[in-house]
Structures are given as structure tokens and as C-alpha cells.
Amino acid sequence: MINGAVACRWLALAWLAAAGTAGFAADLFKVATYNLENYVEGAEGQRPAKPPAAAAKVTQILCALNADVLALQEIGTTNALEGLRTALRAGGLDYPHWEHVAGHDTNIFVAVLSRFPIVGRRSHTNESFLLRGRRVPVSRGFAEVDVRVNDHYVFTLIVAHLKSRLATFNTDEAEWRYQEAVLLREKIDARLETDADANLIVVGDFNDTKASPSLRAILGRGRKGLVDTRPAEQDGGPKAIRGIRYADRNVTWTHFYAKEDSYSRIDYILLSRGMAKEWLADETYVLAVPDWGLASDHRPLVAAFVPEDR
């Protein structure tokens, strides 16, 4: 079995060979989101340490993505994040810029890794809401950073990991998640308030399907509404069928839920109207690789963009 670092170096070299010129990276950039499932160094509460084979598979998958900006969920402390950066760097992928966001949950966090400079940081670490008469903290913080791709193109990235679907004592988990979604939407609105055409990408594990109240709250409506990129596996999808929107039958699931033995799409890459103008739909997908479940119960998504305002 090829270890993560060796596989990473091989994939990076293959990508460079396919690119052909150093100018390839300037033609587009890629943003990915991935829930790493308990990427922690040591046992934290009821969360076991990430097994070495699983950590190596995570590295291999991230190398296959070769994204310029990574949004991560369920990463451990800054030590765990540094360990991941070191593994990727050993394999030839360097992310010199990063943001690690704390929250009420002291075991797992959200984070951003970037090849490009992070020129603005407005992450939210102490959010809360009223639910049935009591103040409830948002479990994980919201990352919010501005990333400078080149001298004339900057975009804002917001990363969230909403309440899981696991039952919570004396609180409805769906209602909890909806309230977190409302707070997330407030951050989106604040960014679009002064410029409805701002370049904004909102990603993460939202733990709910598109028709849910929480997703409808995040997506919004009208000019400030977000565009759902809806990545799918790169297998061409089903063929056209008369009278049927065949593209709706593409394989888009991102998460396996063992309790229900079910697969669903709960991870998202959402775009502001301004950002959608630079979006390259053909370069946007769910990564499907063998043994994906060794790394995580989620699959990563990646979207590509042209780094110039259109």
C-alpha cells in the first residue's frame, strides 16, 4: 500500500505534468470542503484518535483533490492541523496560510488551509441563540476569511459545521441546527449587505438536506440568495430521458449515516451571485475514489473558478 506522503508526491507530479506550464494555476483555482471525521491526535471525550491508516487515506484524498483552498471540518486542535499540514507538505503540497477556528466544542473544529494569502480574518467563535427560553451556544465556530488569489481578485470564504443529527437531551436537534443556520445566514447577509455582488463562497457540513428548513435559511432568496453548485461524481451521470430532468439523477451523495444505513447530500459549496459568475461547473465534482470510507464517513467536494471578476 502506498503511504499518504508518497501518494501525495506522485499525484502532485502527475498534476504538474498534466498542467504543462507554470501558468496553468493562474487560469483557475479550486476550493474544496471535507469533513475529516474525528481527525484528532489523541482520544478527545468520546472521540477516538484518528487511526494512522485513516489519516494516510485523508492525505491521499487531499492530494487527489489538489485544491488551492481547503475548508475542513472535524479537525482537532492546532496540533492536529499542523500534523496534517506536515503530512501534505512531505508529499509536495504546501499550504502556508491557515485559519483554525475555536468554538463551544473543545474537541473538533473547522479550519482553512490555503496556498494563497489570507488577507482578512473575521471568524466567529462565540455565537449563541435562544432556544425554548435558554441560551444555547453554536457548537463549532464559523470561519470567515478573505483570500487573495492574485493582485486583482479576492474572495470571502465562510466555513460551517452545523449541529449533527444525533439526538440531544431535552433539545430537538433539527431545531438546534435551524437556529445555527439562521445565525450563519446573518453572517452571509452581513457580507452581502454592502455589495450584493461580492465574491462569497459558503461551504461545509450542514448536516441536512436541501429541502430542510435549515438549508432554505442558508440559501436565502432574491439577489442575496446563494447558488447551490450541487457537485456530482464525474461519471457522466445518467443519460437523457424524455420528460425527465436526468441531471437530477447524478450521484451527489456526500455522507454515509451508519445509524440509518443511508447516503445523503449534506455537504455543500454555495455561491453568491457575484461568485457564480466565475464558477466553472465542469470542474466541480464529488471526489469518488476506492476505499473512501477508510478516511471519513464523508466524501469531499471541490469547485473551480476563474480568478477575475466577470
N, C-alpha and C positions, 0 to 999 in steps of 0.2 A: 504493500500500500504506500502511495506517495504521501509524505507528510505535508502539512499545510504550507510551510515555508517554501519547500521545493516546488510544489504545485503552483504556488503564487508566482514564483520567479518564472516558471515555464509559461504560465498564462500571460504574464506581463510581456515577455519577449515575443510571444505569438501575436499579441495585440499590436506591439510596436511594428512587427514585420508586416502585419496586415495594413497598418496605417500608412506605411510607405514613406511619409515625410513628417518632419517635426511640426509642420503647420496643421496637421490633422486635428490636434487638440483644440486649436483655435476655431475650428469650423463648428464645433458643437461642444456642449458639456452635459454631463449626466448627473442626475440626483437620484439616490436610492434610499429606500426605507426598509428596515429589517428589525423584527423583534427577535432577539438572540436567545430567548428562553433561559433565564437564570444564568447569565454569563457573570458569575461571581467567583471570587478566588477561593473562599472557604465557605463552609456552611453558614448561612445567614438566616436565623429563625428556622422556619420550616423549609427553606430553600437549600438544596444540596449544592455543593461546589460543582462547577462545570467539569465533566469528565474530560481528560486530555483528548480522547478521540473525537468528542463532540466539539471541543474548542478548535482542533485542527480542521474539522469539516467546516466550521464557521469561516476560518481563514481561507480555505479553498473556495468557498462560495463567494466571499467578498472579492477574491481575486478574479473570479469569473465575471462578476459584475463590473469590475474596474471603473467604478463610479468616481466622479470628481468630488462629490459631496455625499457623505453618508449620514443618514439620520438613524440613530439606534435607540431601541427600547429594550428594557430589561438588561441593561449593562449594570455591573456592580459599581463599586467605588472608583475613585480616580485611579487607584492601583490596578484594578481590572481593566480600565480603559487604556492605561499605559501599557499593560501587558499585551492587549490586542494590537495597539499601535506598533509595538516592538515586533510582534509576530508578522504583521503586514510589511513592516519596513525590511525585515530579514528576507522576505520574499520579493522585494522590489517595489512595493507600493508604499509611498511615503505620504502621510497626512500630517504636515507640520502644524496645522491650525485646528484647534478643538475647543469645544464648549461642553462642560459636564454640568448638569442641572439637578440640584437637590430638590427634595420635596418632603411631604409628610412621611412617606415610606422611606425608611432608612436602609433598605436592603437593595432595591433596584431603582434605576434612574433612567433618564433619557440623556442622549448626548449627540453631538455633531462632530464629525471628522471632515476636514476639508483640505484639498490641495490649494485652494485659493485663500487669500487673506480674509479673515473675519473682521470687518471694519465697524460693526455696530453690535452691541450686546444689550438686549432688553429682556432677558429671560425672567420668568415669573415663578417664584419659589414658595410663596406663602399665600396662595389663593384659598378661599373658603366660601361656603354658601350656607344659607339657612334651609334646613330640611325638617319639616314637622316640628318646628319650634326649637331646634338645636343647631348649633354651628358645626358644620362638617368640613374638614379640610380636603382639598384636592390631593389625591394620593401621590401622584407624580407631578413634578413641575412642568410648565410649558417652556420649551426652549424657543427663543426668538432671537435670531441673529441676521445681520446684513452681511452678504458675501459679495466681494468684489471679484468678478470673473476676469475683467480686463479694465483698461483705463476709462472705458465709456459704458460699462454695463455692470450694474449692481442689482441683486435681488434679495428679498427678505424670505427667510425660511422659518416656519413655525413647526415645531415637533411636539406631538402629544401622545400620551398613552393613557387612555381613559379607563375608568373602573371596569374590572373584569366581570364576567357573567357568573362568577361564583357567588353564592348566597352570602349575605352579610347579616349578622344578628341584628334584629329589630329595625332593619332598613331595607327597602326594596332596591335591589342592585340596579334595575333599569332606571328607576327614578334618580338614584345617585348619579348614574352615568349621564343622564339627560342634563342634570344641573351642571356637571362638569362641562358638557358640550355647550351649554349656554355661556359659561364663562369663557370657553375657548372662542366662541363666536364674538364675544365682546373684544377680544384681542384682535381678531380679524377686522372687525368694524373700525377699531381704533387705527389700524394701519391704513385702511382704505378711506377713512374719513376725509383726509386732506387731498387724496389723489386716488380716485376710483380706478385709475388705470395703472396703479403701482404694480411692480413685478413682485408677486407674492406666491409662494408655494407652501401649502399646508399638508403635512404628512403625518403618518403614524399609525399606531394600532388603536382604533376607535372602538373595538370590541362590540360592534353592532353592524347590522346590515343596512343597505342603502334606504330601505323603506321605513326604518325606525325613526321615532321622534328625535333621537339624538343626532342622527345623520342629517335629518331635514334641518335641524337647528344649525348645524355646522355649515351646510351647503348654502343656506340663505336663499334670497330671491332678488330678482331685479338686477340692476347694474352691479351691485355688490355681491351677487351670487357667485359661487365658485363652480368651476368646471371640473367634472369628475373624469379623469383620464382613463379610468377603467382598463388597466393593463390586463393582458391575457397571455397565455402561453404562446410561444412563437411556433405554432404547428400549422398555421394557416387557417385553423378553425373549420367549422362545418361548411359545406358547400351551399350555394344559394338554393332556396326552396321557394317556389311561387307563393306569395301571400304571407311569408314568414320573415321576420327580421332575424336572419340567420346569424348575424354578428352577435346577437344576444346569447347565442349558444356556445360561444367560445369558452374555453376553460379559464376561469378567472379566480378560482378559489385561492385563498392565501393562508388558511388556518385549518388545522385538524383539531377538533374538540373531542378528546377521548371519552369524556363522560357520556356524550350523546352519539359517539361514533359517527361524527358528521364533519363535512367540509364546507367552509363558507368564506365569503369575501368580507373581511373585517379590517383589512389594512388598506390605506388609501394614499393616493397622490392627487391633491386637489389644487386647482389653479385659479388665480384671479383672472378677470377678463383680459387685463394687460399682459399677464404672463402667458396666457393661452395663445397669444399671437406669435410667440416664439417657440411654441411646443412642436416637437417632431413626433407625431403619432406613430409613425412606422418604426421608431427607435425606442418605443415604450412597451414594456412587457413584464410578465411574471416570470422569474427565472425557474425553469424546470430542469432539475438535474437528478441523476440517480442518487439514492440514499439521502435525499434532502432531509428526512426526518431524524437522521443522526445528529444534525446540527441544532435543529429547533422544531417546535410544532408549528412554526410559521414559514412561509416562503417569502423571499424578498421581491420588491417591485423596483423598477428603475424607469425613469423617463428622461428624455433628451431634449435639449433646447438649443436654439441659435443664440449666441451671445450678442445680440444687437436689438434695439427696440424697433418694432415694426408698426 
